[in-house]
Amino acid sequence: DNVKNQNEKGVDCGGACQRICANEVEDLRIEWSKVFPAGPGTYDAAALVANPNLAFWLGALHYRFSLFDAQNKLLAEREGDTFVNPGEQFALYEPSIVTGDRVPLRGYVQFEDPDYVLPWRPGVLPLRPQLSVDNPQLRKEADPELVAQLANRSIADAVGVQAIAVLLDKDEKPIGIRSSYFDSLKRNNAVPLSFIWTEVTREQTPSSGTVFPRSTAEGIK
């Protein structure tokens, strides 16, 4: 109603209002954002994002990757939608962005427009499966390969499961990205994961890898 009333902490936010006031939340942190060669004239874009808010979540988040060349010219963009859980660190991944004969050197991600106010909500989430990555091992004899087990130990089956793997060098900088998708993962079940990077050279010094699994917020059966 555009009025600060009842026990609201601001105009139409806080208190009894489901909207969270802007001064109650911290901005999402982008740990890194990068482009990775994916094939002739195509590149993958990825970013690692952290939500520092332990009590607030986003049911919907629109994002945009922008790829730039050495002269800072915009080469391509890709948009997507996701969600953000309280206190979560998660990976965003957009594969096979076509740039033709132009080579992107940098990739940036942004959330909505700069002046857009994200629709934060109190951190009471619908039931969702708890996914975990067990026994990750990086094999470096030939092409780097990260193997692990993806487990669903919750009481519900998960659908729309994505596991994004990041290959890191000795300085823990990302040098490779891969993704696997599963239509479903039944409760108390596990599936093997395997990610291979054929384009990574020994000079890049692959040292470790990590996997970020997620199930869609509505992905419960």
HELIX and SHEET records of a PDB file:
HELIX    1   1 ALA A   22  GLU A   24  5                                   3    
HELIX    2   2 ARG A  202  GLN A  204  5                                   3    
SHEET    1   A 3 ARG A  29  GLY A  39  0                                        
SHEET    2   A 3 THR A  42  ALA A  50 -1                                        
SHEET    3   A 3 GLN A  89  VAL A  98 -1                                        
SHEET    1   B 3 LEU A  74  VAL A  84  0                                        
SHEET    2   B 3 PHE A  56  PHE A  68 -1                                        
SHEET    3   B 3 ARG A 106  PHE A 111 -1                                        
SHEET    1   C 3 LEU A  74  VAL A  84  0                                        
SHEET    2   C 3 PHE A  56  PHE A  68 -1                                        
SHEET    3   C 3 ARG A 121  PRO A 122 -1                                        
SHEET    1   D 3 LEU A 131  ARG A 139  0                                        
SHEET    2   D 3 GLU A 145  ASN A 152 -1                                        
SHEET    3   D 3 ASN A 189  ILE A 196 -1                                        
SHEET    1   E 3 PRO A 174  LEU A 185  0                                        
SHEET    2   E 3 ALA A 158  ASP A 169 -1                                        
SHEET    3   E 3 PRO A 206  SER A 215 -1                                        
END                                                                             
